[in-house]
Amino acid sequence: MSRIRPAGLARAAVVFGGLGAFPFLLPANWIVNMAVFTLMFAGLATAWNLLGGYSGYLSLGHVAFFGAGAYAVAIMFQHGGIGAGYTPFFVLPLVGIGAGVVALPIAWVAFRTRASTFAIVTITFLFVVQQLAFNLHSLTNGSQGIGMAVPPFPAATYERPFYFAMLAIFALAVFGCWYVRGSKLGLMLFAIRDDEDRARGVGVQTNPAKLITFALSVGLTAMIGGVWAYYLTFIYPQFAIDPLITIGAVLMVYLGGKGTLWGPALGAGILVPAQQYLAYRLGASELYLVGYATVFLVVMLVLPRGIIPSVADRVAGFRGQGRGGVLAEDGIDVSASQGAGS
Amino acid sequence: MRLIVQACILGLLTGGVYALMASGLTLAFGIMRVINVAQGAMIILGAYLSYSAFTVLHIDPFLSVLLITPVVFALGVGVQLAFLRPLRREDRQELSLLVTWAIALGIEGVLSILYTTTYRATIPSYANSSWRVAGYQVSEVRVFAFGLSIAILAVLYLVLSRTRFGRAVRATVQNPTSAALLGIDANRISAFGFGISVATAAAAGAVYGIVFSFNPGSHYDLISRLLTIIVLGGMGSLGGAVIAALFMGMAEAVLATTVSPTWSSFAFFVVLIAILVVRPQGLFGVRERGAL
């Protein structure tokens, strides 16, 4: 069981209190719209970090589950099962659990490989799902896409239900990560990340740990996809299963700090508004791609370990001057243990 | 039956081009443990360069290979020096995936600005002519493309097996630490190796542009296939990549004629899953180090 520390509790209270009040303090539609996307990526990045950051398995195919969640909601909508208004939000837990269950056999196959090969298999999986979305015409309408009725929310606060849905999933993701970090599963994952063979050697059940984490991570991802689809009310394959979504979330994780609790959300908080601004200023998607690639390369080369571990190192090094700072030696582990109770 | 034989011929010829594309990818992995997600983008870049050489300078696409490969080789060396070498050794493998993905996006963006996103194809005068061999249609362009790919692969094989540089590359693939201890400059090998790996991609791209139409986004289509091929052949195994490429080319073509063209790319994924279940290290892979 994770220990609740006052500092960590205070941090969570400030973050979620602030986020809860945000749409009432700044109610302009365009601002809340941007906040919806920021929270969406914060959730995606946090969910990705659960697998990629804690176990070290780099999945580049998470957007396949994002798209699957989006299509699940859209298809249920089209076939009249879930009604309009607020009801689509209530099927999201089902979408998440469904995605987690479907993910298990896929993960079992993918986890037969390690490191780069695992990443390759997940990339391939992304294209399989994209191809399925194109080809299963009777279910997905192929490249024409699926539309949903625009929900009857008042125009002035139209974004608010989506904002709170995204916030709820993001909070769930952060809570899940925090809980896992302090639990036995978290210790198993850290052991796998550090040396999987040795972890197996000392009796860690590596396969169940990896499978459960994969299912949790993609379940959250699929729920976010569901909210996203309902927010846009129209999805088609290239758009719902866009490799840029995964790669964006992964970039945010690296910027904020891989393997830390708040790093992915911090990365999203910095990059999504910047991204929206870039898209607004540069307009044409071609220039936007180049800008994106540039930001990506700069982050990877200048800050490969991310903001939170780098800052934590500085702080630990600074404090350590008085107390023989051994802690600062091993960056990631310092931040992991420091953030463990937050 | 006739249709299946016809499909096999077509698939084998396409497979030869895939073999050239995948050999560079697996070579880069063997030398540096780097997975170059930008390999597809480099192929499309080669296709566009050859397209421009053909439409503007009227150079035959097969001749333009001689012009394109040095240019892309230099680009590859530059990419290796600027973006891959600075990565720390212990996390190079995972970071290189993301860095090369970013490079792919950058190339895609630049190509979309220069050429827009309209589909193009390089169409020389002989594009549609074909021979009849024992009653089967054999497209001339595809035979030339296959021949060029095999020729470049043969040169690559000779360089790796007969030259001093090739011996250094193989030593680095087998055991980088011992190779460095014996005085092999790993940085130089990596830079040249990466240059060669993307230059072969560009050469393959030049012929790809004659056989298929392409736009800047086509690299996703290619990279998903090529990654499957190198996993199938065993990461870092050059011979494995060639055999896997020929096999996948044929499997894809046969599926396209017997089932439907829209499902043909599934051949790759079905075979990939089957291989992972039975033999996760690929056909010719070894668990520890790559074999060349």
Chai-1 contact restraints between the chains, C-beta under 6 A:
chainA,res_idxA,chainB,res_idxB,connection_type,confidence,min_distance_angstrom,max_distance_angstrom,comment,restraint_id
A,L58,B,E94,contact,1.0,0.0,6.0,A-B,restraint_1
A,V109,B,I273,contact,1.0,0.0,6.0,A-B,restraint_2
A,V109,B,L276,contact,1.0,0.0,6.0,A-B,restraint_3
A,R112,B,L276,contact,1.0,0.0,6.0,A-B,restraint_4
A,R112,B,P280,contact,1.0,0.0,6.0,A-B,restraint_5
A,T113,B,P280,contact,1.0,0.0,6.0,A-B,restraint_6
A,A115,B,Q93,contact,1.0,0.0,6.0,A-B,restraint_7
A,S116,B,I35,contact,1.0,0.0,6.0,A-B,restraint_8
A,S116,B,Q93,contact,1.0,0.0,6.0,A-B,restraint_9
A,T117,B,V231,contact,1.0,0.0,6.0,A-B,restraint_10
A,A119,B,L97,contact,1.0,0.0,6.0,A-B,restraint_11
A,I120,B,L227,contact,1.0,0.0,6.0,A-B,restraint_12
A,I120,B,V231,contact,1.0,0.0,6.0,A-B,restraint_13
A,T124,B,S224,contact,1.0,0.0,6.0,A-B,restraint_14
A,T124,B,T228,contact,1.0,0.0,6.0,A-B,restraint_15
A,F127,B,S224,contact,1.0,0.0,6.0,A-B,restraint_16
A,V128,B,F269,contact,1.0,0.0,6.0,A-B,restraint_17
A,N135,B,T262,contact,1.0,0.0,6.0,A-B,restraint_18
A,I247,B,W101,contact,1.0,0.0,6.0,A-B,restraint_19
A,E286,B,G109,contact,1.0,0.0,6.0,A-B,restraint_20
A,E286,B,S112,contact,1.0,0.0,6.0,A-B,restraint_21
A,E286,B,I113,contact,1.0,0.0,6.0,A-B,restraint_22
A,L289,B,L105,contact,1.0,0.0,6.0,A-B,restraint_23
A,L289,B,E108,contact,1.0,0.0,6.0,A-B,restraint_24
A,L289,B,G109,contact,1.0,0.0,6.0,A-B,restraint_25
A,V290,B,G106,contact,1.0,0.0,6.0,A-B,restraint_26
A,V290,B,G109,contact,1.0,0.0,6.0,A-B,restraint_27
A,A293,B,A102,contact,1.0,0.0,6.0,A-B,restraint_28
A,A293,B,L105,contact,1.0,0.0,6.0,A-B,restraint_29
A,A293,B,G106,contact,1.0,0.0,6.0,A-B,restraint_30
A,F296,B,A102,contact,1.0,0.0,6.0,A-B,restraint_31
A,L297,B,A102,contact,1.0,0.0,6.0,A-B,restraint_32
A,M300,B,L95,contact,1.0,0.0,6.0,A-B,restraint_33
A,M300,B,V99,contact,1.0,0.0,6.0,A-B,restraint_34
A,L301,B,P86,contact,1.0,0.0,6.0,A-B,restraint_35
